[in-house]
Amino acid sequence: MPDRTLNFGLYGARGRRSADLAGEVLDRLALEGGIRSPVTTRRGLHARLNYLTHSPAGYQAMRDAGITVAKGTLRRWVQHKQTPSRDNLSRIDAAYRAYRRRNVARHLLQRLNARGGTRVEIQPLDQSAVADPRKRVIPTDVAGFRRLRIRNWDRIVDAWAAADDEALGDAWDDQLTDLGSQWGQYEYATSVGFSA
């Protein structure tokens, strides 16, 4: 792997794994059109519980998120007769996000793969705190970022939907190789942007 980053931040570079940044963009795309009210509001809690309690997969998402309350407690939550604890509110939100992610993955994949793929823009890592002799030379265009068209999002979206960070990193890095021999310099970045 040419120029792969082994000890990121050792000399003061700042940024995050570009695969994690891409996962956050996918999260934002998945939540478009979803529930906007926070889980701490009555409306937000009710909407999440309705979404989760209408299918066995939703109940499984709640179990996966660590919600282990009795059926009567869950029924009282849905009927607004009892309010979940702060920990259970965060678990409900996590269950909603995971279940929504799985539900929209197929649709999101179709949108990203349409019309020959989706263009991605990657802002390079921040080297302002790195001493000059240790700075990487990162060839960029005039705007300071690199563009990449990802034509096949299948592995990336599958790993994201499964919340498998390691598989997402591998799938993302495989796509970064299209940047050429210096692709490893974009394994970490300050931002990643795309839309579908």
N, CA, C and O atoms as a DFTB+ gen file, in Angstrom:
784 C
 N C O
     1  1       0.832      -1.175       0.000
     2  2       0.000       0.000       0.000
     3  2       0.879       1.242       0.000
     4  3       1.590       1.497       0.972
     5  1       0.841       1.983      -1.033
     6  2       1.699       3.148      -1.122
     7  2       1.250       4.262      -0.189
     8  3       0.068       4.599      -0.132
     9  1       2.189       4.820       0.531
    10  2       1.918       5.981       1.377
    11  2       0.781       5.775       2.369
    12  3       0.101       6.738       2.720
    13  1       0.557       4.561       2.827
    14  2      -0.506       4.300       3.810
    15  2      -0.112       4.921       5.136
    16  3       1.042       4.826       5.553
    17  1      -1.061       5.553       5.798
    18  2      -0.800       6.196       7.070
    19  2      -0.768       5.149       8.167
    20  3      -1.753       4.444       8.388
    21  1       0.373       5.044       8.861
    22  2       0.505       4.038       9.910
    23  2       0.315       4.628      11.304
    24  3      -0.358       4.020      12.136
    25  1       0.884       5.782      11.573
    26  2       0.779       6.414      12.888
    27  2       0.204       7.810      12.735
    28  3       0.902       8.804      12.937
    29  1      -1.057       7.880      12.379
    30  2      -1.652       9.180      12.104
    31  2      -1.609      10.061      13.346
    32  3      -1.913       9.608      14.449
    33  1      -1.230      11.323      13.159
    34  2      -1.193      12.293      14.244
    35  2       0.093      12.313      15.030
    36  3       0.248      13.119      15.948
    37  1       1.026      11.433      14.686
    38  2       2.285      11.352      15.429
    39  2       3.034      12.682      15.425
    40  3       3.644      13.052      16.429
    41  1       2.991      13.401      14.309
    42  2       3.718      14.665      14.209
    43  2       2.802      15.891      14.216
    44  3       3.238      16.992      13.880
    45  1       1.550      15.708      14.593
    46  2       0.650      16.842      14.742
    47  2      -0.409      17.007      13.674
    48  3      -1.176      17.968      13.717
    49  1      -0.472      16.097      12.717
    50  2      -1.516      16.199      11.687
    51  2      -2.880      15.980      12.338
    52  3      -3.013      15.212      13.291
    53  1      -3.889      16.670      11.805
    54  2      -5.238      16.549      12.345
    55  2      -6.194      16.131      11.234
    56  3      -6.042      16.510      10.073
    57  1      -7.160      15.358      11.623
    58  2      -8.164      14.866      10.695
    59  2      -8.782      13.606      11.267
    60  3      -8.509      13.218      12.403
    61  1      -9.609      12.982      10.468
    62  2     -10.248      11.731      10.879
    63  2     -10.185      10.751       9.725
    64  3      -9.929      11.130       8.582
    65  1     -10.422       9.484      10.037
    66  2     -10.453       8.496       8.954
    67  2     -11.525       8.886       7.963
    68  3     -12.665       9.149       8.344
    69  1     -11.165       8.925       6.696
    70  2     -12.139       9.354       5.686
    71  2     -13.298       8.367       5.591
    72  3     -14.399       8.762       5.210
    73  1     -13.083       7.093       5.924
    74  2     -14.183       6.124       5.936
    75  2     -15.212       6.487       6.997
    76  3     -16.413       6.347       6.764
    77  1     -14.758       6.955       8.167
    78  2     -15.687       7.374       9.217
    79  2     -16.473       8.609       8.787
    80  3     -17.671       8.719       9.046
    81  1     -15.785       9.531       8.128
    82  2     -16.456      10.734       7.628
    83  2     -17.513      10.361       6.583
    84  3     -18.603      10.933       6.566
    85  1     -17.185       9.403       5.715
    86  2     -18.153       8.948       4.710
    87  2     -19.351       8.285       5.384
    88  3     -20.488       8.470       4.950
    89  1     -19.103       7.513       6.444
    90  2     -20.194       6.893       7.191
    91  2     -21.133       7.929       7.796
    92  3     -22.345       7.718       7.839
    93  1     -20.576       9.053       8.266
    94  2     -21.406      10.119       8.808
    95  2     -22.268      10.769       7.723
    96  3     -23.412      11.146       7.979
    97  1     -21.720      10.897       6.519
    98  2     -22.517      11.437       5.416
    99  2     -23.657      10.466       5.092
   100  3     -24.788      10.894       4.859
   101  1     -23.368       9.176       5.077
   102  2     -24.417       8.182       4.831
   103  2     -25.483       8.255       5.923
   104  3     -26.673       8.131       5.635
   105  1     -25.062       8.455       7.181
   106  2     -26.031       8.609       8.272
   107  2     -26.956       9.793       8.018
   108  3     -28.170       9.687       8.187
   109  1     -26.378      10.919       7.613
   110  2     -27.200      12.107       7.348
   111  2     -28.171      11.848       6.203
   112  3     -29.334      12.246       6.273
   113  1     -27.700      11.179       5.144
   114  2     -28.585      10.871       4.019
   115  2     -29.701       9.927       4.446
   116  3     -30.839      10.063       3.995
   117  1     -29.382       8.972       5.312
   118  2     -30.382       8.000       5.763
   119  2     -31.450       8.653       6.627
   120  3     -32.606       8.232       6.608
   121  1     -31.075       9.670       7.380
   122  2     -32.027      10.304       8.287
   123  2     -32.833      11.411       7.622
   124  3     -33.748      11.966       8.232
   125  1     -32.492      11.744       6.347
   126  2     -33.315      12.708       5.611
   127  2     -34.724      12.140       5.500
   128  3     -34.899      10.973       5.151
   129  1     -35.688      12.928       5.784
   130  2     -37.066      12.466       5.710
   131  2     -37.474      11.616       6.896
   132  3     -38.609      11.143       6.966
   133  1     -36.557      11.421       7.824
   134  2     -36.863      10.639       9.016
   135  2     -37.411      11.528      10.121
   136  3     -37.887      12.632       9.861
   137  1     -37.342      11.052      11.324
   138  2     -37.857      11.770      12.485
   139  2     -36.872      12.870      12.855
   140  3     -35.694      12.609      13.100
   141  1     -37.365      14.095      12.893
   142  2     -36.494      15.236      13.194
   143  2     -36.537      15.651      14.659
   144  3     -35.565      16.201      15.176
   145  1     -37.639      15.395      15.321
   146  2     -37.758      15.784      16.724
   147  2     -36.808      14.949      17.577
   148  3     -36.663      13.750      17.341
   149  1     -36.168      15.560      18.553
   150  2     -35.259      14.794      19.426
   151  2     -36.019      13.738      20.226
   152  3     -37.213      13.882      20.488
   153  1     -35.327      12.698      20.603
   154  2     -35.944      11.618      21.361
   155  2     -36.397      12.103      22.739
   156  3     -37.245      11.468      23.365
   157  1     -35.853      13.197      23.209
   158  2     -36.213      13.723      24.523
   159  2     -37.555      14.444      24.526
   160  3     -38.087      14.755      25.592
   161  1     -38.106      14.713      23.346
   162  2     -39.439      15.336      23.278
   163  2     -40.496      14.239      23.181
   164  3     -40.221      13.128      22.728
   165  1     -41.688      14.567      23.608
   166  2     -42.784      13.591      23.562
   167  2     -43.033      13.131      22.128
   168  3     -43.212      11.942      21.866
   169  1     -43.041      14.097      21.203
   170  2     -43.291      13.770      19.800
   171  2     -42.189      12.875      19.233
   172  3     -42.479      11.897      18.543
   173  1     -40.930      13.204      19.521
   174  2     -39.809      12.418      19.010
   175  2     -39.792      11.003      19.562
   176  3     -39.531      10.047      18.833
   177  1     -40.072      10.874      20.855
   178  2     -40.114       9.552      21.481
   179  2     -41.245       8.726      20.896
   180  3     -41.054       7.559      20.552
   181  1     -42.429       9.328      20.782
   182  2     -43.597       8.608      20.252
   183  2     -43.340       8.136      18.813
   184  3     -43.660       7.000      18.464
   185  1     -42.764       9.011      17.986
   186  2     -42.494       8.643      16.591
   187  2     -41.496       7.491      16.514
   188  3     -41.679       6.573      15.715
   189  1     -40.449       7.524      17.327
   190  2     -39.451       6.442      17.310
   191  2     -40.056       5.123      17.784
   192  3     -39.818       4.071      17.190
   193  1     -40.840       5.190      18.861
   194  2     -41.454       3.961      19.361
   195  2     -42.443       3.388      18.350
   196  3     -42.504       2.171      18.178
   197  1     -43.216       4.237      17.681
   198  2     -44.125       3.746      16.641
   199  2     -43.349       3.084      15.514
   200  3     -43.745       2.026      15.023
   201  1     -42.251       3.698      15.104
   202  2     -41.430       3.151      14.017
   203  2     -40.857       1.788      14.405
   204  3     -40.811       0.866      13.591
   205  1     -40.425       1.676      15.654
   206  2     -39.762       0.446      16.097
   207  2     -40.738      -0.677      16.433
   208  3     -40.380      -1.848      16.311
   209  1     -41.959      -0.354      16.853
   210  2     -42.875      -1.391      17.340
   211  2     -43.857      -1.890      16.290
   212  3     -44.834      -2.558      16.628
   213  1     -43.613      -1.577      15.033
   214  2     -44.524      -2.041      13.987
   215  2     -44.007      -3.254      13.222
   216  3     -44.622      -3.673      12.241
   217  1     -42.898      -3.816      13.653
   218  2     -42.408      -5.024      12.985
   219  2     -41.482      -5.790      13.926
   220  3     -40.887      -5.205      14.831
   221  1     -41.363      -7.092      13.711
   222  2     -40.427      -7.880      14.529
   223  2     -38.983      -7.379      14.404
   224  3     -38.216      -7.450      15.365
   225  1     -38.616      -6.875      13.224
   226  2     -37.254      -6.364      13.047
   227  2     -37.015      -5.131      13.914
   228  3     -35.900      -4.918      14.389
   229  1     -38.044      -4.321      14.124
   230  2     -37.931      -3.160      14.998
   231  2     -37.726      -3.577      16.450
   232  3     -36.914      -2.986      17.162
   233  1     -38.459      -4.591      16.884
   234  2     -38.257      -5.119      18.243
   235  2     -36.844      -5.685      18.393
   236  3     -36.205      -5.528      19.434
   237  1     -36.369      -6.346      17.333
   238  2     -35.005      -6.886      17.381
   239  2     -33.989      -5.755      17.470
   240  3     -32.989      -5.876      18.179
   241  1     -34.231      -4.662      16.762
   242  2     -33.325      -3.509      16.841
   243  2     -33.283      -2.960      18.260
   244  3     -32.224      -2.545      18.733
   245  1     -34.423      -2.954      18.943
   246  2     -34.441      -2.493      20.335
   247  2     -33.648      -3.447      21.227
   248  3     -32.895      -3.005      22.095
   249  1     -33.814      -4.746      21.017
   250  2     -33.034      -5.709      21.817
   251  2     -31.545      -5.540      21.535
   252  3     -30.727      -5.579      22.453
   253  1     -31.196      -5.353      20.261
   254  2     -29.781      -5.165      19.894
   255  2     -29.196      -3.907      20.536
   256  3     -28.003      -3.856      20.838
   257  1     -30.039      -2.895      20.744
   258  2     -29.578      -1.645      21.355
   259  2     -29.519      -1.740      22.880
   260  3     -29.068      -0.806      23.542
   261  1     -29.971      -2.861      23.435
   262  2     -29.879      -3.057      24.882
   263  2     -31.136      -2.716      25.652
   264  3     -31.079      -2.550      26.870
   265  1     -32.267      -2.606      24.980
   266  2     -33.530      -2.316      25.662
   267  2     -34.124      -3.649      26.107
   268  3     -34.514      -4.474      25.281
   269  1     -34.186      -3.847      27.411
   270  2     -34.625      -5.141      27.955
   271  2     -35.779      -4.966      28.937
   272  3     -35.830      -5.646      29.962
   273  1     -36.697      -4.067      28.631
   274  2     -37.819      -3.825      29.541
   275  2     -38.938      -4.826      29.272
   276  3     -38.994      -5.456      28.216
   277  1     -39.818      -4.953      30.249
   278  2     -40.974      -5.842      30.115
   279  2     -41.957      -5.265      29.086
   280  3     -41.944      -4.069      28.792
   281  1     -42.799      -6.139      28.557
   282  2     -43.789      -5.701      27.559
   283  2     -44.705      -4.620      28.120
   284  3     -45.078      -3.687      27.410
   285  1     -45.066      -4.746      29.393
   286  2     -45.937      -3.752      30.019
   287  2     -45.272      -2.376      30.081
   288  3     -45.929      -1.355      29.876
   289  1     -43.979      -2.353      30.362
   290  2     -43.250      -1.076      30.407
   291  2     -43.213      -0.450      29.022
   292  3     -43.433       0.752      28.874
   293  1     -42.939      -1.254      28.018
   294  2     -42.909      -0.753      26.643
   295  2     -44.282      -0.220      26.242
   296  3     -44.382       0.815      25.584
   297  1     -45.339      -0.929      26.638
   298  2     -46.695      -0.481      26.327
   299  2     -46.984       0.868      27.013
   300  3     -47.604       1.745      26.412
   301  1     -46.542       1.030      28.254
   302  2     -46.747       2.303      28.954
   303  2     -45.950       3.425      28.287
   304  3     -46.401       4.571      28.273
   305  1     -44.778       3.116      27.737
   306  2     -44.005       4.125      26.995
   307  2     -44.794       4.590      25.765
   308  3     -44.915       5.786      25.499
   309  1     -45.323       3.616      25.029
   310  2     -46.068       3.927      23.800
   311  2     -47.335       4.723      24.126
   312  3     -47.722       5.607      23.361
   313  1     -47.980       4.416      25.253
   314  2     -49.224       5.097      25.645
   315  2     -48.962       6.392      26.421
   316  3     -49.909       7.017      26.899
   317  1     -47.715       6.801      26.553
   318  2     -47.318       8.029      27.267
   319  2     -47.694       7.992      28.743
   320  3     -47.919       9.041      29.347
   321  1     -47.764       6.811      29.329
   322  2     -48.079       6.695      30.749
   323  2     -46.814       6.615      31.599
   324  3     -46.858       6.773      32.819
   325  1     -45.701       6.369      30.940
   326  2     -44.423       6.283      31.647
   327  2     -43.339       6.806      30.715
   328  3     -43.391       6.575      29.507
   329  1     -42.356       7.512      31.272
   330  2     -41.253       8.053      30.476
   331  2     -40.017       7.191      30.693
   332  3     -39.679       6.878      31.834
   333  1     -39.334       6.801      29.614
   334  2     -38.118       6.003      29.759
   335  2     -37.018       6.790      30.476
   336  3     -37.002       8.020      30.445
   337  1     -36.122       6.082      31.106
   338  2     -34.968       6.720      31.744
   339  2     -34.078       7.343      30.667
   340  3     -34.234       7.064      29.478
   341  1     -33.162       8.176      31.095
   342  2     -32.250       8.832      30.144
   343  2     -31.449       7.786      29.357
   344  3     -31.242       7.937      28.153
   345  1     -31.001       6.729      30.039
   346  2     -30.257       5.672      29.345
   347  2     -31.127       4.979      28.303
   348  3     -30.675       4.702      27.192
   349  1     -32.372       4.702      28.668
   350  2     -33.264       4.045      27.708
   351  2     -33.641       4.969      26.561
   352  3     -33.863       4.497      25.446
   353  1     -33.719       6.284      26.804
   354  2     -33.967       7.218      25.710
   355  2     -32.835       7.149      24.690
   356  3     -33.080       7.141      23.483
   357  1     -31.604       7.101      25.172
   358  2     -30.472       7.025      24.227
   359  2     -30.461       5.672      23.516
   360  3     -30.067       5.594      22.352
   361  1     -30.883       4.616      24.190
   362  2     -30.961       3.299      23.542
   363  2     -32.070       3.276      22.483
   364  3     -31.907       2.678      21.419
   365  1     -33.185       3.924      22.780
   366  2     -34.285       4.006      21.805
   367  2     -33.799       4.753      20.565
   368  3     -34.067       4.335      19.438
   369  1     -33.088       5.853      20.775
   370  2     -32.571       6.616      19.641
   371  2     -31.571       5.783      18.844
   372  3     -31.588       5.806      17.613
   373  1     -30.704       5.050      19.534
   374  2     -29.725       4.193      18.846
   375  2     -30.439       3.089      18.061
   376  3     -30.045       2.773      16.938
   377  1     -31.480       2.507      18.645
   378  2     -32.240       1.462      17.954
   379  2     -32.912       2.031      16.712
   380  3     -32.909       1.400      15.655
   381  1     -33.490       3.228      16.841
   382  2     -34.135       3.873      15.699
   383  2     -33.128       4.109      14.576
   384  3     -33.402       3.799      13.416
   385  1     -31.968       4.655      14.919
   386  2     -30.951       4.952      13.901
   387  2     -30.476       3.673      13.203
   388  3     -30.329       3.648      11.981
   389  1     -30.236       2.617      13.978
   390  2     -29.769       1.354      13.390
   391  2     -30.849       0.740      12.494
   392  3     -30.548       0.248      11.406
   393  1     -32.098       0.768      12.949
   394  2     -33.182       0.190      12.172
   395  2     -33.463       1.012      10.916
   396  3     -33.701       0.452       9.846
   397  1     -33.435       2.313      11.045
   398  2     -33.627       3.195       9.884
   399  2     -32.510       2.971       8.869
   400  3     -32.756       2.923       7.664
   401  1     -31.289       2.835       9.365
   402  2     -30.128       2.590       8.497
   403  2     -30.350       1.337       7.663
   404  3     -30.137       1.350       6.451
   405  1     -30.778       0.256       8.307
   406  2     -31.021      -0.994       7.575
   407  2     -32.161      -0.834       6.568
   408  3     -32.102      -1.373       5.463
   409  1     -33.203      -0.086       6.960
   410  2     -34.367       0.057       6.085
   411  2     -34.091       0.889       4.844
   412  3     -34.646       0.609       3.782
   413  1     -33.259       1.891       4.953
   414  2     -33.029       2.773       3.800
   415  2     -31.793       2.395       2.994
   416  3     -31.522       3.011       1.963
   417  1     -31.046       1.406       3.435
   418  2     -29.789       1.052       2.760
   419  2     -30.006       0.716       1.279
   420  3     -29.250       1.187       0.430
   421  1     -31.006      -0.075       0.962
   422  2     -31.236      -0.473      -0.431
   423  2     -31.579       0.742      -1.302
   424  3     -31.053       0.890      -2.405
   425  1     -32.454       1.597      -0.803
   426  2     -32.832       2.795      -1.551
   427  2     -31.630       3.730      -1.710
   428  3     -31.407       4.279      -2.789
   429  1     -30.874       3.906      -0.655
   430  2     -29.690       4.766      -0.704
   431  2     -28.660       4.213      -1.685
   432  3     -28.021       4.974      -2.411
   433  1     -28.500       2.908      -1.707
   434  2     -27.572       2.264      -2.637
   435  2     -27.984       2.538      -4.085
   436  3     -27.131       2.834      -4.922
   437  1     -29.261       2.443      -4.383
   438  2     -29.734       2.728      -5.738
   439  2     -29.432       4.171      -6.127
   440  3     -29.006       4.438      -7.250
   441  1     -29.653       5.096      -5.204
   442  2     -29.388       6.509      -5.491
   443  2     -27.901       6.762      -5.719
   444  3     -27.536       7.514      -6.623
   445  1     -27.041       6.145      -4.915
   446  2     -25.602       6.380      -5.037
   447  2     -25.021       5.758      -6.300
   448  3     -24.094       6.310      -6.891
   449  1     -25.559       4.608      -6.720
   450  2     -25.048       3.919      -7.912
   451  2     -25.652       4.461      -9.214
   452  3     -25.154       4.159     -10.298
   453  1     -26.721       5.258      -9.112
   454  2     -27.405       5.758     -10.306
   455  2     -26.512       6.679     -11.128
   456  3     -25.606       7.323     -10.598
   457  1     -26.776       6.730     -12.411
   458  2     -26.099       7.625     -13.353
   459  2     -24.574       7.487     -13.309
   460  3     -23.851       8.480     -13.388
   461  1     -24.106       6.278     -13.184
   462  2     -22.660       6.044     -13.229
   463  2     -21.927       6.289     -11.932
   464  3     -20.701       6.397     -11.930
   465  1     -22.644       6.380     -10.831
   466  2     -21.999       6.559      -9.533
   467  2     -22.149       7.968      -8.998
   468  3     -22.844       8.799      -9.583
   469  1     -21.501       8.221      -7.899
   470  2     -21.608       9.498      -7.204
   471  2     -20.229      10.098      -7.012
   472  3     -19.279       9.405      -6.647
   473  1     -20.131      11.392      -7.261
   474  2     -18.865      12.099      -7.084
   475  2     -18.653      12.421      -5.604
   476  3     -19.565      12.877      -4.914
   477  1     -17.443      12.177      -5.140
   478  2     -17.054      12.418      -3.754
   479  2     -15.949      13.456      -3.747
   480  3     -15.052      13.418      -4.590
   481  1     -16.007      14.377      -2.806
   482  2     -14.939      15.358      -2.632
   483  2     -14.305      15.127      -1.270
   484  3     -14.997      14.999      -0.259
   485  1     -12.974      15.074      -1.259
   486  2     -12.240      14.808      -0.030
   487  2     -11.302      15.976       0.255
   488  3     -10.439      16.303      -0.559
   489  1     -11.481      16.603       1.422
   490  2     -10.561      17.647       1.869
   491  2      -9.382      16.965       2.551
   492  3      -9.583      16.103       3.406
   493  1      -8.157      17.334       2.189
   494  2      -6.999      16.660       2.786
   495  2      -6.887      16.929       4.281
   496  3      -7.534      17.825       4.821
   497  1      -6.055      16.136       4.929
   498  2      -5.838      16.307       6.352
   499  2      -5.193      17.662       6.636
   500  3      -4.589      18.268       5.751
   501  1      -5.325      18.126       7.864
   502  2      -4.803      19.425       8.293
   503  2      -3.380      19.229       8.818
   504  3      -3.165      18.569       9.835
   505  1      -2.418      19.810       8.110
   506  2      -1.017      19.688       8.513
   507  2      -0.457      20.985       9.079
   508  3       0.761      21.150       9.143
   509  1      -1.320      21.909       9.490
   510  2      -0.841      23.202       9.965
   511  2       0.026      23.095      11.212
   512  3       0.860      23.969      11.447
   513  1      -0.147      22.051      12.018
   514  2       0.652      21.885      13.231
   515  2       1.869      20.987      13.016
   516  3       2.596      20.703      13.968
   517  1       2.101      20.540      11.796
   518  2       3.230      19.647      11.502
   519  2       4.428      20.493      11.081
   520  3       4.302      21.408      10.267
   521  1       5.583      20.176      11.641
   522  2       6.812      20.881      11.264
   523  2       7.101      20.639       9.786
   524  3       6.836      19.556       9.265
   525  1       7.651      21.662       9.107
   526  2       7.877      21.587       7.658
   527  2       8.609      20.326       7.195
   528  3       8.191      19.726       6.205
   529  1       9.679      19.900       7.862
   530  2      10.355      18.700       7.354
   531  2       9.502      17.432       7.413
   532  3       9.786      16.462       6.710
   533  1       8.460      17.434       8.247
   534  2       7.623      16.249       8.423
   535  2       6.340      16.299       7.601
   536  3       5.596      15.318       7.572
   537  1       6.065      17.409       6.936
   538  2       4.821      17.542       6.173
   539  2       4.851      16.666       4.935
   540  3       5.877      16.528       4.269
   541  1       3.696      16.078       4.644
   542  2       3.530      15.334       3.397
   543  2       3.238      16.308       2.285
   544  3       2.576      17.325       2.492
   545  1       3.724      16.002       1.124
   546  2       3.353      16.780      -0.052
   547  2       2.100      16.125      -0.614
   548  3       2.141      15.008      -1.130
   549  1       0.994      16.835      -0.505
   550  2      -0.282      16.300      -0.973
   551  2      -0.690      17.080      -2.207
   552  3      -1.091      18.239      -2.106
   553  1      -0.592      16.446      -3.391
   554  2      -0.990      17.147      -4.606
   555  2      -2.495      17.347      -4.626
   556  3      -3.260      16.385      -4.557
   557  1      -2.909      18.589      -4.719
   558  2      -4.345      18.884      -4.780
   559  2      -4.590      19.836      -5.923
   560  3      -3.666      20.467      -6.437
   561  1      -5.833      19.932      -6.313
   562  2      -6.170      20.893      -7.358
   563  2      -6.262      22.290      -6.748
   564  3      -5.933      22.475      -5.576
   565  1      -6.692      23.237      -7.503
   566  2      -6.721      24.631      -7.069
   567  2      -7.585      24.825      -5.824
   568  3      -7.240      25.638      -4.965
   569  1      -8.678      24.111      -5.708
   570  2      -9.592      24.305      -4.590
   571  2      -9.110      23.630      -3.310
   572  3      -9.712      23.846      -2.258
   573  1      -8.056      22.826      -3.352
   574  2      -7.527      22.197      -2.152
   575  2      -8.156      20.868      -1.795
   576  3      -7.982      20.402      -0.669
   577  1      -8.879      20.241      -2.703
   578  2      -9.467      18.945      -2.409
   579  2      -9.346      18.038      -3.619
   580  3      -9.029      18.489      -4.720
   581  1      -9.599      16.763      -3.405
   582  2      -9.566      15.792      -4.500
   583  2     -10.983      15.326      -4.770
   584  3     -11.815      15.229      -3.868
   585  1     -11.230      15.042      -6.036
   586  2     -12.527      14.505      -6.449
   587  2     -12.345      13.057      -6.872
   588  3     -11.314      12.664      -7.418
   589  1     -13.374      12.287      -6.602
   590  2     -13.359      10.866      -6.915
   591  2     -14.784      10.461      -7.252
   592  3     -15.721      10.848      -6.553
   593  1     -14.957       9.684      -8.320
   594  2     -16.290       9.159      -8.633
   595  2     -16.307       7.686      -8.235
   596  3     -15.556       6.867      -8.764
   597  1     -17.182       7.381      -7.293
   598  2     -17.352       5.988      -6.865
   599  2     -18.530       5.434      -7.647
   600  3     -19.660       5.904      -7.513
   601  1     -18.253       4.432      -8.461
   602  2     -19.273       3.876      -9.348
   603  2     -20.053       2.733      -8.698
   604  3     -21.207       2.491      -9.050
   605  1     -19.433       2.036      -7.760
   606  2     -20.091       0.910      -7.117
   607  2     -20.000       1.075      -5.599
   608  3     -18.924       0.954      -5.014
   609  1     -21.132       1.350      -4.979
   610  2     -21.205       1.617      -3.544
   611  2     -21.617       0.392      -2.742
   612  3     -21.786       0.492      -1.526
   613  1     -21.785      -0.759      -3.382
   614  2     -22.366      -1.923      -2.710
   615  2     -21.651      -2.296      -1.414
   616  3     -22.291      -2.401      -0.368
   617  1     -20.344      -2.496      -1.466
   618  2     -19.601      -2.913      -0.255
   619  2     -19.623      -1.828       0.815
   620  3     -19.719      -2.129       2.005
   621  1     -19.537      -0.578       0.397
   622  2     -19.528       0.528       1.361
   623  2     -20.865       0.592       2.094
   624  3     -20.896       0.669       3.322
   625  1     -21.967       0.561       1.349
   626  2     -23.291       0.673       1.961
   627  2     -23.614      -0.568       2.789
   628  3     -24.217      -0.455       3.856
   629  1     -23.222      -1.745       2.316
   630  2     -23.463      -2.966       3.097
   631  2     -22.741      -2.910       4.443
   632  3     -23.322      -3.252       5.473
   633  1     -21.485      -2.482       4.438
   634  2     -20.715      -2.376       5.682
   635  2     -21.304      -1.307       6.598
   636  3     -21.377      -1.493       7.813
   637  1     -21.720      -0.193       6.012
   638  2     -22.331       0.881       6.796
   639  2     -23.643       0.416       7.417
   640  3     -23.892       0.664       8.597
   641  1     -24.486      -0.259       6.631
   642  2     -25.783      -0.724       7.133
   643  2     -25.607      -1.732       8.263
   644  3     -26.426      -1.793       9.180
   645  1     -24.538      -2.521       8.196
   646  2     -24.263      -3.508       9.237
   647  2     -23.505      -2.902      10.414
   648  3     -23.221      -3.596      11.390
   649  1     -23.175      -1.610      10.329
   650  2     -22.397      -0.907      11.360
   651  2     -21.062      -1.609      11.614
   652  3     -20.603      -1.692      12.753
   653  1     -20.446      -2.110      10.547
   654  2     -19.157      -2.790      10.624
   655  2     -18.067      -1.801      10.203
   656  3     -17.791      -1.644       9.014
   657  1     -17.451      -1.139      11.181
   658  2     -16.465      -0.095      10.895
   659  2     -15.238      -0.624      10.157
   660  3     -14.692       0.058       9.290
   661  1     -14.812      -1.822      10.495
   662  2     -13.635      -2.386       9.831
   663  2     -13.918      -2.675       8.351
   664  3     -13.101      -2.354       7.487
   665  1     -15.062      -3.274       8.065
   666  2     -15.432      -3.556       6.671
   667  2     -15.661      -2.260       5.903
   668  3     -15.320      -2.168       4.724
   669  1     -16.239      -1.255       6.568
   670  2     -16.438       0.041       5.920
   671  2     -15.093       0.657       5.562
   672  3     -14.927       1.181       4.460
   673  1     -14.135       0.600       6.477
   674  2     -12.800       1.132       6.205
   675  2     -12.137       0.430       5.032
   676  3     -11.531       1.077       4.178
   677  1     -12.251      -0.894       4.986
   678  2     -11.647      -1.657       3.884
   679  2     -12.308      -1.328       2.549
   680  3     -11.630      -1.130       1.542
   681  1     -13.653      -1.271       2.553
   682  2     -14.383      -0.972       1.310
   683  2     -14.068       0.447       0.834
   684  3     -13.905       0.678      -0.364
   685  1     -13.984       1.389       1.761
   686  2     -13.680       2.775       1.408
   687  2     -12.257       2.874       0.859
   688  3     -12.033       3.518      -0.165
   689  1     -11.301       2.242       1.530
   690  2      -9.909       2.291       1.070
   691  2      -9.751       1.678      -0.319
   692  3      -8.936       2.139      -1.118
   693  1     -10.536       0.633      -0.604
   694  2     -10.488       0.040      -1.948
   695  2     -10.913       1.055      -3.010
   696  3     -10.373       1.053      -4.117
   697  1     -11.866       1.912      -2.687
   698  2     -12.296       2.940      -3.634
   699  2     -11.275       4.068      -3.743
   700  3     -11.116       4.669      -4.805
   701  1     -10.585       4.352      -2.639
   702  2      -9.584       5.426      -2.657
   703  2      -8.426       5.126      -3.610
   704  3      -7.734       6.044      -4.050
   705  1      -8.214       3.864      -3.928
   706  2      -7.109       3.529      -4.829
   707  2      -7.270       4.190      -6.192
   708  3      -6.294       4.323      -6.931
   709  1      -8.490       4.606      -6.535
   710  2      -8.710       5.320      -7.799
   711  2      -8.049       6.694      -7.807
   712  3      -7.952       7.325      -8.860
   713  1      -7.598       7.161      -6.659
   714  2      -6.896       8.451      -6.597
   715  2      -5.461       8.342      -7.097
   716  3      -4.774       9.354      -7.236
   717  1      -5.009       7.132      -7.366
   718  2      -3.659       6.947      -7.881
   719  2      -2.709       6.437      -6.811
   720  3      -3.132       5.969      -5.754
   721  1      -1.428       6.535      -7.102
   722  2      -0.420       5.933      -6.235
   723  2      -0.329       6.593      -4.863
   724  3       0.280       6.026      -3.956
   725  1      -0.910       7.764      -4.688
   726  2      -0.838       8.460      -3.405
   727  2      -2.153       8.363      -2.632
   728  3      -2.429       9.204      -1.776
   729  1      -2.955       7.362      -2.921
   730  2      -4.275       7.262      -2.311
   731  2      -4.208       7.182      -0.796
   732  3      -5.133       7.637      -0.123
   733  1      -3.150       6.621      -0.242
   734  2      -3.022       6.477       1.206
   735  2      -3.009       7.811       1.930
   736  3      -3.292       7.874       3.126
   737  1      -2.681       8.877       1.211
   738  2      -2.667      10.199       1.825
   739  2      -4.079      10.714       2.100
   740  3      -4.246      11.719       2.791
   741  1      -5.079      10.046       1.575
   742  2      -6.467      10.463       1.786
   743  2      -7.216       9.486       2.681
   744  3      -8.439       9.557       2.802
   745  1      -6.484       8.583       3.300
   746  2      -7.090       7.679       4.263
   747  2      -7.609       8.488       5.456
   748  3      -8.604       8.120       6.081
   749  1      -6.929       9.584       5.760
   750  2      -7.365      10.530       6.787
   751  2      -7.628      11.855       6.102
   752  3      -6.895      12.242       5.192
   753  1      -8.669      12.558       6.532
   754  2      -9.055      13.796       5.874
   755  2      -9.745      14.712       6.888
   756  3     -10.063      14.298       8.003
   757  1      -9.969      15.950       6.484
   758  2     -10.733      16.863       7.348
   759  2     -12.216      16.804       7.026
   760  3     -13.042      17.049       7.906
   761  1     -12.578      16.483       5.779
   762  2     -13.988      16.312       5.449
   763  2     -14.150      15.494       4.178
   764  3     -13.270      15.452       3.318
   765  1     -15.293      14.854       4.091
   766  2     -15.695      14.082       2.922
   767  2     -17.113      14.521       2.592
   768  3     -17.962      14.600       3.480
   769  1     -17.374      14.805       1.329
   770  2     -18.701      15.248       0.949
   771  2     -19.229      14.571      -0.292
   772  3     -18.493      14.380      -1.260
   773  1     -20.497      14.208      -0.274
   774  2     -21.207      13.688      -1.450
   775  2     -22.694      13.746      -1.143
   776  3     -23.094      13.883       0.013
   777  1     -23.493      13.642      -2.166
   778  2     -24.937      13.607      -1.953
   779  2     -25.547      12.664      -2.975
   780  3     -24.934      12.323      -3.987
   781  1     -26.768      12.254      -2.680
   782  2     -27.446      11.330      -3.582
   783  2     -28.896      11.723      -3.730
   784  3     -29.644      11.065      -4.454
